[in-house]
């Protein structure tokens, strides 16, 4: 007899990020048996479910349907993309008051349904909303994850591969801290084809600042041209959910719960973490240089100040 454990994912929010995530997930994972789409615009959820179902003969036998919060009672993962998107000229922190109220209205009925899986948050400002999602839900910290600096790290690797004219797969470097204006690059730990970055090229302090700013501005540049960003974050979301469903034990830079790492407590912030079936298997604490550690603390202080204001 074949033992087949059913895997179920509930998506809350069916905008550009949510629908793109759903498409990416179905293409990336054949172990998801049910994908439920929950949104205020139920007709759109029905339409997207029907549209997505059309690809399942090519991707795998997933039952895709529009549902409600009660459908989360037996889900493995609830992905939250719902929220007010960032507009041109806005920072991610500008969204906090609008999106906190939306988050409360989502988390409470999902918890009431009996959900006992893993929350994955991508709504902005993602580090703060992930911190608040854990507080509102009362879930163990390892079962609440935010997309964090996963997207920033992908953007950084692309930028470095283009500057050095090498494959992006040769670049091993992370962006840590806030998914936002206080993020920073771990240049001191960066590796290129297994060699320390500074043995390949000596970036000046000005060049490093320029690269960091390029990473920070990447989202705003996309928003300026097309009004929103969604392909990159949707793929990062899909990778995180696949790591949970498939128990991959893979390392991804996410909004991770810091419980003393880097001298920071009670806050989710961008850091590499092992992702598996339980959610966050372990937060990996980089041995940061004094300069990088100071930047990590700056991120934490800025987010903590906003948290106190809410």
WOHU-V58485 format. One record per pair of residues at least 12 apart in sequence whose C-alpha atoms are under 10 Angstrom apart, sorted by the first residue. I is the first residue (numbers start at 1). J is the second residue. D is the distance in Angstrom with one decimal. If there is no record, write none. Layout:
i: [I I]
j: [J J]
d: [D D]
//
This chain:
i: [4 5 5 5 6 6 6 6 6 6 6 7 7 7 7 7 7 7 7 7 7 7 7 7 8 8 8 8 8 8 8 8 8 8 8 8 8 8 8 8 8 8 9 9 9 9 9 9 9 9 9 9 9 9 9 9 9 9 9 9 9 9 9 10 10 10 10 10 10 10 10 10 10 10 10 10 10 10 10 10 10 10 10 10 10 10 11 11 11 11 11 11 11 11 11 11 11 11 11 11 11 11 11 12 12 12 12 12 12 12 12 12 12 12 12 12 12 12 12 12 13 13 13 13 13 13 13 13 13 13 13 13 13 14 14 14 14 14 14 14 14 14 14 14 14 15 15 15 15 15 15 15 15 15 16 16 16 16 16 16 16 17 17 17 17 17 17 17 17 17 17 17 17 17 17 17 18 18 18 18 18 18 18 18 18 18 18 18 18 19 19 19 19 19 19 19 19 19 20 20 20 20 20 20 20 20 21 21 21 21 21 21 21 21 21 21 21 21 21 22 22 22 22 22 22 22 22 22 22 22 22 23 23 23 23 23 23 23 23 24 24 24 24 24 24 24 25 25 25 25 25 25 25 25 25 26 26 26 26 26 26 26 26 26 26 26 27 27 27 27 27 27 28 28 28 28 28 28 28 29 29 29 29 29 29 29 29 29 29 30 30 30 30 30 30 30 31 31 31 31 31 31 32 32 32 32 32 32 32 32 32 33 33 33 33 33 34 34 34 34 34 34 35 35 35 35 35 35 35 35 35 35 35 36 36 36 36 36 36 36 36 36 36 36 36 37 37 37 37 37 37 37 37 37 38 38 38 38 38 38 38 38 38 39 39 39 39 39 40 40 42 42 42 43 44 45 45 45 45 46 46 46 46 47 47 48 48 48 49 49 49 49 49 50 50 50 50 51 52 52 53 68 68 69 69 69 69 69 69 69 69 69 70 70 70 70 70 70 70 71 71 71 71 72 72 72 72 72 72 72 72 72 73 73 73 73 73 73 73 73 74 74 74 74 74 75 75 75 75 75 76 76 76 76 76 76 76 76 76 76 76 77 77 77 77 77 77 77 77 77 77 77 77 77 78 78 78 78 78 78 78 78 78 78 78 79 79 79 79 79 79 79 79 79 79 79 80 80 80 80 80 80 80 80 80 80 80 81 81 81 81 81 81 81 81 81 82 82 82 82 82 82 82 82 83 83 83 83 83 83 83 83 83 83 83 83 84 84 84 84 84 84 85 85 85 85 85 85 85 85 86 86 86 86 86 86 86 86 86 87 87 87 87 87 88 88 88 88 88 88 88 88 88 89 89 89 90 91 91 91 91 91 92 92 92 92 92 92 92 93 93 93 93 93 93 93 93 93 93 93 94 94 95 95 95 96 96 96 96 96 96 96 96 96 97 97 97 97 99 99 99 99 100 100 100 100 100 100 100 100 103 103 103 103 103 103 103 104 104 104 104 104 106 107 107 107 107 107 107 108 108 108 109 110 111 111 111 111 112 116 116 117 117 117 117 117 117 117 118 118 118 118 118 118 118 118 118 118 118 118 118 119 119 119 119 119 119 119 119 119 119 119 119 120 120 120 120 120 120 120 120 120 120 120 120 121 121 121 121 121 121 121 121 122 122 122 122 122 122 122 122 122 123 123 124 124 124 124 124 125 125 125 125 125 125 126 126 126 126 126 126 126 126 126 126 126 126 126 127 127 127 127 127 127 127 127 127 127 127 127 127 127 127 127 127 127 127 128 128 128 128 128 128 128 128 128 128 128 128 129 129 129 129 130 130 130 130 130 130 130 130 130 130 130 131 131 131 131 131 131 131 131 131 131 131 132 132 132 132 133 133 134 134 134 135 140 140 141 141 141 141 141 141 141 141 141 142 142 142 142 142 142 142 142 142 143 143 143 143 143 143 144 144 144 144 144 144 144 145 145 145 145 145 145 145 145 145 145 146 146 146 146 146 146 146 146 146 146 146 147 147 147 147 147 147 147 147 147 147 147 147 147 147 148 148 148 148 148 148 148 148 148 148 148 148 148 148 148 148 148 148 149 149 149 149 149 149 149 149 149 149 149 149 149 149 149 149 149 149 149 149 150 150 150 150 150 150 150 150 150 150 150 150 150 150 150 150 150 150 151 151 151 151 151 151 151 151 151 151 151 151 152 152 152 152 152 152 152 152 152 152 152 152 152 152 152 152 152 152 153 153 153 153 153 153 153 153 153 153 153 153 154 154 154 154 154 154 154 154 154 154 155 155 155 155 155 155 155 156 156 156 156 156 156 156 156 156 156 156 156 156 157 157 157 157 157 157 157 157 158 158 159 159 159 159 159 160 160 160 160 161 163 164 164 164 166 166 167 167 168 169 169 170 170 170 170 170 171 171 171 171 171 171 171 172 172 172 172 172 172 172 172 172 173 173 173 173 173 173 173 173 173 174 174 174 174 174 174 174 174 174 174 174 175 175 175 175 175 175 175 175 176 176 176 176 176 176 176 176 176 176 176 176 177 177 177 177 177 177 177 177 177 177 177 177 177 177 177 177 177 178 178 178 178 178 178 178 178 178 178 178 178 179 179 179 179 179 179 180 180 180 180 180 181 181 181 181 181 181 182 182 182 182 182 182 182 182 182 182 182 183 183 183 183 183 183 183 183 183 183 184 184 184 184 184 184 184 184 184 184 184 184 185 185 185 185 185 185 185 185 186 186 186 186 186 186 186 187 187 187 187 187 187 188 188 188 188 188 189 189 189 189 219 236 236 236 237 239 239 240 240 240 240 240 240 241 241 241 241 242 242 242 243 243 243 243 243 244 244 244 244 244 244 244 244 245 245 245 245 245 246 246 246 247 247 247 247 247 247 248 248 248 248 249 249 249 249 249 249 249 249 249 249 250 250 250 250 250 250 250 251 251 251 251 251 251 251 251 251 251 251 252 252 252 252 252 252 252 252 252 253 253 253 253 253 253 253 253 253 254 254 254 254 254 254 254 254 254 254 255 255 255 255 255 255 255 255 256 256 256 256 256 256 256 256 256 256 256 257 257 257 257 257 257 257 258 258 258 258 258 259 260 261 261 261 261 262 262 262 262 262 262 262 262 262 263 263 263 264 264 264 264 265 266 266 267 267 267 267 268 268 269 269 269 269 270 270 270 271 271 271 271 271 272 272 272 273]
j: [31 31 32 33 31 32 33 34 74 75 76 30 31 32 33 34 35 62 74 75 76 77 245 246 31 32 33 34 35 36 62 63 71 72 73 74 75 76 77 78 117 245 22 25 32 33 34 35 36 37 64 71 72 74 75 76 77 78 79 117 118 241 245 22 34 35 36 37 38 64 65 66 67 68 69 71 72 73 74 75 76 77 78 79 80 119 35 36 37 38 39 66 67 68 69 72 77 78 79 80 81 82 120 36 37 38 39 40 45 67 68 69 78 79 80 81 82 83 106 121 37 38 39 40 41 45 79 80 81 82 83 106 123 37 38 39 40 41 42 44 45 48 80 81 82 39 41 44 45 81 82 83 85 230 81 85 228 229 230 231 234 80 81 82 85 122 123 228 229 230 231 232 233 234 235 237 37 38 39 79 80 81 82 122 230 231 233 234 237 37 45 48 49 52 81 230 231 234 230 231 232 233 234 235 237 238 79 81 230 231 232 233 234 235 236 237 238 239 241 35 36 37 48 49 52 64 79 234 235 237 238 48 51 52 53 55 234 235 238 231 234 235 236 237 238 239 59 234 235 237 238 239 240 241 242 52 53 55 56 58 59 60 61 62 64 238 55 56 58 59 60 238 59 60 235 238 239 241 242 59 60 62 238 239 241 242 243 245 246 56 59 60 61 62 242 246 60 61 62 242 245 246 60 61 62 63 64 76 242 245 246 60 61 62 63 64 61 62 63 64 65 75 49 52 53 62 63 64 65 66 67 75 77 49 63 64 65 66 67 68 69 71 72 75 78 49 64 65 66 67 68 69 71 79 65 66 67 68 69 71 72 80 82 66 67 68 69 82 68 82 66 67 68 66 66 64 65 66 67 64 65 66 67 65 66 64 65 66 63 64 65 66 67 63 64 65 66 64 64 65 65 109 110 106 107 108 109 110 111 112 113 115 109 110 111 112 113 114 115 110 113 114 115 109 110 111 112 113 114 115 116 117 110 111 112 113 114 115 116 117 113 114 115 116 117 114 115 116 117 118 115 116 117 118 119 241 244 245 277 278 279 115 116 117 118 119 120 143 144 241 244 245 277 279 107 110 115 116 117 118 119 120 121 144 241 118 119 120 121 122 123 145 146 237 238 241 103 106 107 119 120 121 122 123 130 146 237 103 120 121 122 123 124 126 234 237 99 102 103 106 121 122 123 124 95 96 98 99 100 101 102 103 122 123 124 125 96 98 99 102 123 124 98 99 123 124 125 227 228 229 123 124 125 219 220 223 227 228 229 220 223 224 227 228 219 220 221 222 223 224 225 227 228 220 223 224 220 124 125 180 181 220 123 124 125 126 179 180 181 124 125 126 127 128 179 180 181 302 303 306 124 125 123 124 125 123 124 125 126 128 129 306 307 310 125 306 309 310 123 124 125 129 123 124 125 128 129 132 133 310 121 123 129 130 132 133 136 129 132 133 136 137 133 119 132 133 134 136 137 133 136 137 137 137 136 137 138 139 137 139 143 139 143 144 244 277 278 279 139 140 141 142 143 144 145 241 244 277 278 279 280 133 134 137 139 141 142 143 144 145 146 241 279 133 143 144 145 146 147 237 240 241 254 255 279 133 144 145 146 147 148 237 255 145 146 147 148 233 234 236 237 255 146 147 146 147 148 179 180 146 148 178 179 180 303 145 146 147 148 149 178 179 180 254 255 268 269 270 145 146 147 148 149 177 178 179 180 254 255 256 257 267 268 269 270 300 303 146 148 178 179 255 267 268 269 303 304 306 307 146 255 268 307 144 145 146 147 148 255 256 257 267 268 269 144 145 146 255 256 257 266 267 268 269 307 144 267 268 307 145 146 257 267 268 266 257 279 256 257 258 259 266 267 268 279 280 256 257 275 278 279 280 281 282 283 257 277 278 279 280 281 255 256 257 268 278 279 280 240 254 255 256 257 268 273 275 279 280 179 237 240 253 254 255 256 257 268 269 270 179 233 234 236 237 239 240 252 253 254 255 256 269 270 175 176 177 178 179 180 233 236 252 253 254 255 256 268 269 270 271 272 174 175 176 177 178 179 180 183 184 233 236 252 253 254 255 256 269 270 271 272 174 175 176 179 232 233 235 236 237 239 240 252 253 254 255 270 271 272 175 179 215 219 232 233 234 235 236 237 253 254 174 175 176 178 179 180 183 184 185 212 215 216 218 219 232 233 253 270 172 173 174 175 176 179 184 185 215 252 253 254 168 171 173 174 175 215 232 233 236 253 175 214 215 216 218 219 232 168 171 172 173 174 175 185 211 212 214 215 216 218 169 170 171 172 173 174 175 215 171 215 171 211 212 214 215 172 173 192 211 192 211 192 200 201 192 193 192 193 192 192 193 191 192 193 194 195 190 191 192 193 194 195 197 189 190 191 192 193 194 195 196 197 185 186 187 188 189 190 191 192 197 186 187 189 190 191 252 253 270 271 272 286 187 212 215 253 254 270 271 272 253 254 255 269 270 271 272 286 292 295 296 299 253 254 255 256 268 269 270 271 292 293 295 296 297 298 299 300 303 255 268 269 270 271 295 296 298 299 300 302 303 216 254 255 269 270 299 215 216 217 219 299 212 213 215 216 217 299 212 213 216 295 296 297 298 299 300 302 303 212 213 215 216 269 270 295 296 298 299 208 209 211 212 213 215 216 270 292 295 296 299 208 209 211 212 213 215 292 295 212 286 287 288 289 292 293 203 208 212 288 289 292 287 288 289 291 292 286 287 288 289 232 252 253 254 254 252 275 252 253 254 275 276 279 275 276 277 279 275 276 277 274 275 276 277 279 274 275 276 277 278 279 280 281 275 276 277 278 279 275 276 277 275 276 277 278 279 281 274 275 276 277 273 274 275 276 277 278 279 280 281 282 272 273 274 275 276 280 281 271 272 273 274 275 276 280 281 282 283 284 270 271 272 273 274 275 280 283 284 269 270 271 272 273 274 275 283 284 268 269 270 271 272 273 274 275 280 283 267 268 269 270 271 272 273 283 268 269 270 271 272 273 274 280 282 283 284 269 270 271 273 280 282 283 270 271 283 284 285 283 285 283 284 285 286 285 286 287 288 293 294 296 297 300 293 296 297 296 297 300 301 300 300 304 300 303 304 307 300 303 296 299 300 303 296 299 300 283 284 285 286 296 284 285 286 285]
d: [9.4 8.8 9.7 9.2 7.8 7.2 5.9 8.0 9.6 9.2 9.0 9.8 6.5 4.9 5.4 6.6 8.8 9.6 9.0 7.1 6.2 8.6 7.1 9.7 9.0 5.9 5.9 4.7 6.0 7.8 9.3 9.4 9.5 8.5 10.0 7.3 4.7 5.4 6.9 8.8 9.8 8.9 9.6 9.7 7.1 8.4 6.3 5.0 6.3 8.8 9.8 9.6 8.0 9.2 5.7 6.0 5.0 5.9 7.4 9.6 9.8 8.6 9.1 9.8 8.2 5.8 4.7 6.1 7.3 10.0 9.9 9.6 8.7 9.0 8.5 7.5 6.2 9.8 9.7 6.6 8.2 6.4 4.7 6.2 8.5 9.7 7.3 6.0 4.9 6.0 8.4 9.5 9.5 9.8 9.7 9.4 8.5 5.9 4.9 6.2 7.5 9.0 9.6 8.4 6.2 4.8 5.9 9.2 10.0 9.7 8.8 8.4 7.3 6.1 4.9 6.1 6.0 9.7 7.9 9.8 7.4 6.2 5.1 8.0 9.3 9.0 8.4 6.3 5.0 4.1 7.6 9.9 9.5 7.0 7.2 5.9 8.7 8.3 9.5 7.8 6.7 8.3 9.5 7.5 7.2 8.8 9.9 9.3 9.6 7.8 7.5 9.1 9.5 9.3 9.2 9.8 8.2 8.2 6.1 8.5 8.9 9.9 6.6 8.8 9.8 8.8 9.3 9.0 7.7 4.7 7.1 9.0 7.2 5.6 9.3 9.3 8.8 9.9 9.8 8.5 8.1 5.7 7.7 9.4 8.4 10.0 9.7 7.1 9.4 8.9 9.0 7.3 9.3 8.9 9.5 9.3 10.0 8.5 7.0 6.6 9.5 9.1 5.8 8.1 9.9 9.4 9.4 9.2 8.4 7.9 9.4 8.1 4.3 6.4 8.6 6.6 6.0 9.7 9.9 7.9 9.5 8.7 9.3 9.3 7.9 9.5 10.0 8.1 9.5 9.5 7.9 9.7 9.7 6.7 9.8 8.8 8.9 9.4 9.1 9.0 7.1 6.3 9.5 8.9 6.2 9.0 9.7 8.7 8.0 8.4 5.1 8.0 9.9 8.0 7.6 8.3 9.3 8.1 7.3 9.5 6.3 7.5 9.5 7.7 9.6 8.9 8.5 8.6 8.6 5.7 8.4 9.4 8.1 9.9 9.4 7.5 8.1 10.0 7.5 7.9 8.0 9.7 8.7 9.4 9.2 6.5 9.9 8.7 8.7 9.4 6.6 5.2 7.6 7.8 9.6 9.9 8.0 8.8 8.2 8.8 7.5 7.8 8.4 8.3 6.1 8.6 9.8 9.6 9.0 7.8 9.6 8.4 6.7 4.5 6.0 8.4 8.8 5.4 4.7 5.9 8.0 8.7 8.6 9.8 9.8 6.9 6.2 4.8 6.6 8.6 9.4 9.3 10.0 8.1 8.2 5.9 5.2 5.6 5.8 8.0 9.5 7.5 8.5 9.3 9.4 7.2 7.7 6.3 4.7 5.8 7.7 9.5 9.6 9.8 9.0 6.0 5.4 5.3 7.0 9.0 9.9 9.6 9.5 8.3 8.3 7.8 9.4 8.0 9.4 9.6 7.1 8.2 9.1 8.5 8.8 10.0 7.7 5.3 8.2 9.3 6.6 5.1 8.6 9.2 8.5 8.9 8.5 8.3 8.9 5.4 5.0 6.2 9.9 10.0 7.4 7.4 9.0 9.3 7.1 9.1 8.3 9.7 9.2 7.9 9.1 9.5 6.3 5.4 9.0 8.9 7.0 9.4 7.5 6.7 9.2 8.1 5.0 8.2 8.6 8.5 7.6 9.6 8.8 9.3 6.2 8.4 9.5 6.4 7.5 5.5 8.6 8.8 7.5 8.2 8.4 4.9 4.7 4.3 7.3 8.9 8.7 7.5 6.1 7.4 8.0 9.5 6.6 7.5 6.3 8.6 8.3 7.5 4.6 6.4 8.9 9.5 8.5 7.5 8.7 9.6 10.0 8.9 8.7 5.4 4.8 5.9 7.2 9.4 9.8 7.3 8.1 8.1 9.6 9.2 9.7 8.6 8.6 9.7 7.4 6.3 5.0 6.2 8.4 9.7 9.2 8.5 6.0 4.8 6.0 7.7 9.8 9.6 9.6 8.3 9.7 8.3 8.5 8.4 9.2 7.6 6.3 4.9 6.2 6.8 10.0 9.4 9.9 9.8 8.8 6.5 5.3 5.1 8.8 9.9 9.3 9.6 8.4 7.6 7.9 8.8 9.1 8.3 6.3 9.4 8.7 9.7 7.8 5.4 8.7 9.3 6.4 7.7 9.3 5.9 7.6 9.9 9.3 6.9 6.3 8.7 8.1 8.2 9.9 9.2 8.0 7.6 9.9 9.4 7.5 9.2 9.8 7.9 9.4 9.7 8.9 8.1 8.6 7.4 9.2 8.7 7.2 8.6 7.1 7.7 9.9 6.8 8.9 9.5 6.2 6.0 9.5 7.3 8.9 7.7 9.2 8.6 8.6 9.4 8.6 7.7 8.0 8.7 9.4 5.7 4.9 8.2 8.3 6.6 8.5 7.5 5.5 9.1 9.8 8.6 9.9 8.1 9.2 9.9 8.7 8.2 9.2 8.1 9.4 6.7 6.6 9.7 7.3 6.2 9.2 7.8 7.7 8.6 9.3 8.5 9.9 10.0 9.8 7.4 7.8 7.6 8.4 7.9 9.9 9.7 9.6 9.1 6.8 7.9 9.0 8.8 9.8 8.9 7.6 9.6 8.5 7.2 8.9 10.0 8.8 7.9 7.1 8.9 9.5 9.2 9.9 7.0 9.3 7.0 6.3 9.6 7.4 6.8 9.8 8.8 9.4 6.5 9.0 9.0 9.5 8.6 8.9 9.3 7.0 9.1 10.0 9.1 8.0 8.4 8.8 9.5 9.8 8.3 4.6 5.8 7.7 9.2 8.3 8.5 7.3 6.0 9.2 8.3 8.6 9.4 9.0 10.0 9.5 6.2 4.7 6.2 8.3 9.7 8.3 9.5 8.4 6.0 4.8 5.5 7.3 7.9 8.1 7.8 10.0 9.6 8.8 8.2 7.7 6.2 4.5 6.4 8.9 8.6 8.9 8.8 5.8 5.4 7.8 7.8 8.8 9.5 7.5 9.5 8.5 8.7 9.7 9.7 9.5 8.7 9.4 9.9 9.2 8.9 7.5 7.9 9.6 9.5 6.1 7.0 6.3 9.4 8.6 7.0 9.1 9.8 7.4 8.9 9.0 9.7 9.1 6.5 8.3 6.2 9.2 9.1 6.6 6.9 9.2 9.0 5.6 8.3 9.5 7.9 5.5 5.6 7.5 9.9 8.1 9.2 10.0 9.1 9.8 9.1 7.9 7.0 8.4 6.8 8.6 8.4 7.2 8.2 9.8 8.9 9.7 6.9 6.5 5.5 8.9 9.0 7.2 8.7 8.9 8.8 6.6 9.0 8.4 8.9 8.7 8.7 9.0 7.8 7.9 5.9 5.4 8.7 9.1 9.9 9.2 9.2 8.7 9.2 9.6 9.4 9.9 9.4 9.9 9.9 9.9 8.5 6.2 9.1 9.5 9.5 9.9 9.1 9.0 8.2 8.2 7.2 9.4 7.0 5.6 4.7 7.0 8.1 9.1 9.8 9.3 6.4 4.9 6.5 9.2 9.0 8.3 8.3 9.5 9.7 7.0 7.8 8.9 7.0 5.9 6.2 8.0 8.4 9.9 9.3 7.1 7.3 9.9 8.9 9.3 9.5 5.8 4.4 7.0 9.4 8.0 8.7 8.6 8.6 7.6 9.5 7.0 6.5 9.9 7.8 9.1 7.8 5.0 5.8 8.9 9.9 8.4 9.4 8.5 8.3 7.2 5.5 9.2 9.7 9.6 9.5 6.8 4.2 4.0 7.7 8.6 6.8 5.1 7.9 9.6 8.1 6.0 6.2 7.3 7.1 5.3 8.6 8.0 9.7 9.9 9.7 8.9 5.7 5.6 6.9 9.8 8.4 5.2 7.4 8.8 8.4 7.8 9.0 8.6 9.4 8.0 9.8 6.4 8.8 9.7 9.3 6.6 4.9 5.6 8.5 8.0 9.0 8.7 8.9 8.5 9.6 9.6 6.4 5.8 9.2 8.7 6.4 9.2 8.6 9.0 8.3 6.1 8.6 9.8 7.2 8.8 8.5 9.4 9.3 9.7 6.3 7.5 8.5 9.0 9.4 9.3 9.1 9.7 9.4 7.2 5.3 5.0 8.2 10.0 9.9 8.4 8.4 9.4 7.5 9.8 9.1 9.9 9.2 8.5 8.8 9.3 8.3 9.7 8.8 9.9 9.3 8.9 6.2 9.2 7.6 9.5 8.8 9.6 9.2 9.8 7.9 7.8 7.4 8.1 7.8 8.0 8.3 5.9 9.4 9.5 8.2 8.8 5.9 7.4 6.9 8.2 9.5 9.6 8.5 9.7 10.0 7.7 9.9 8.2 7.9 9.9 9.4 9.6 8.3 9.4 9.8 9.7 9.2 8.6 9.1 9.5 9.7 9.4 9.5 9.0 8.3 8.1 5.5 4.8 7.8 9.7 7.8 6.3 4.9 6.6 8.5 9.7 8.9 8.8 5.9 5.1 6.2 7.9 8.1 9.6 9.5 9.2 7.6 6.5 7.2 9.2 7.0 4.6 6.3 8.4 9.1 5.8 8.2 8.4 7.4 9.9 9.4 7.2 9.5 8.4 8.0 10.0 9.1 8.9 9.0 7.6 9.8 7.5 7.9 9.1 7.5 8.7 9.3 7.7 4.8 5.4 8.0 9.6 9.2 9.1 7.3 9.2 9.8 9.6 8.6 9.9 9.2 5.5 4.5 6.8 9.7 9.7 7.7 5.4 8.3 8.6 5.6 7.4 10.0 8.3 8.9 5.8 5.8 9.3 9.9 8.2 9.3 5.6 7.6 9.0 7.9 8.5 9.2 8.3 8.0 6.8 9.2 9.5 6.5 9.1 9.5 9.0 9.6 8.5 9.6 6.1 8.5 8.6 9.6 9.9 8.4 7.5 8.3 9.8 7.2 5.4 9.1 8.3 9.6 7.9 9.3 8.8 7.3 9.8 8.3 7.9 7.9 9.3 6.9 9.8 9.1 9.7 6.3 9.0 8.9 8.8 9.8 7.6 6.9 7.8 9.0 8.3 9.2 8.5 6.4 10.0 9.0 8.1 9.6 10.0 9.1 10.0 7.7 8.8 7.0 9.9 9.3 8.0 10.0 9.8 9.7 8.9 9.7 7.9 7.2 9.8 8.5 8.5 8.5 7.9 8.9 9.8 9.2 9.9 9.5 10.0 8.8 9.9 7.6 9.8 8.7 7.2 8.8 9.1 9.0 9.1 9.3 9.1 9.4 8.9 9.5 9.1 5.9 5.6 7.4 8.6 9.9 6.2 4.5 4.4 7.1 6.0 8.7 9.9 9.8 7.5 6.0 9.4 9.3 9.8 7.3 7.0 7.5 4.3 4.6 8.1 8.9 9.9 8.6 6.9 5.4 7.7 9.1 5.4 5.1 4.7 8.1 9.8 9.5 8.9 7.4 9.3 9.8 8.0 5.3 5.5 7.1 10.0 9.5 9.8 6.1 5.3 4.5 6.2 9.3 9.7 9.7 9.2 9.2 8.5 9.8 8.1 5.3 5.6 6.6 6.9 9.9 9.8 9.7 9.5 6.1 5.0 3.8 6.1 8.8 9.6 9.4 9.2 8.8 7.5 5.2 5.7 6.1 6.8 9.5 9.2 9.5 9.4 9.0 5.3 4.7 4.5 6.5 8.5 8.8 10.0 4.9 5.4 6.1 6.0 7.6 6.8 9.8 7.7 9.1 6.7 9.3 6.7 8.9 8.8 9.4 8.7 9.6 7.5 9.3 8.7 7.6 9.9 9.3 9.1 9.6 8.1 8.4 6.0 8.8 7.0 8.2 8.6 8.3 7.0 9.5 7.6 7.9 10.0 9.1 9.5 8.2 8.9 7.5 7.3 9.4 9.2 10.0 9.3 7.5 8.4 7.7 9.5 8.8 9.3 8.8 8.1 7.3 8.9 9.1 9.4 10.0 7.2 7.0 7.3 8.1 9.7 5.4 7.4 8.1 8.4]
//
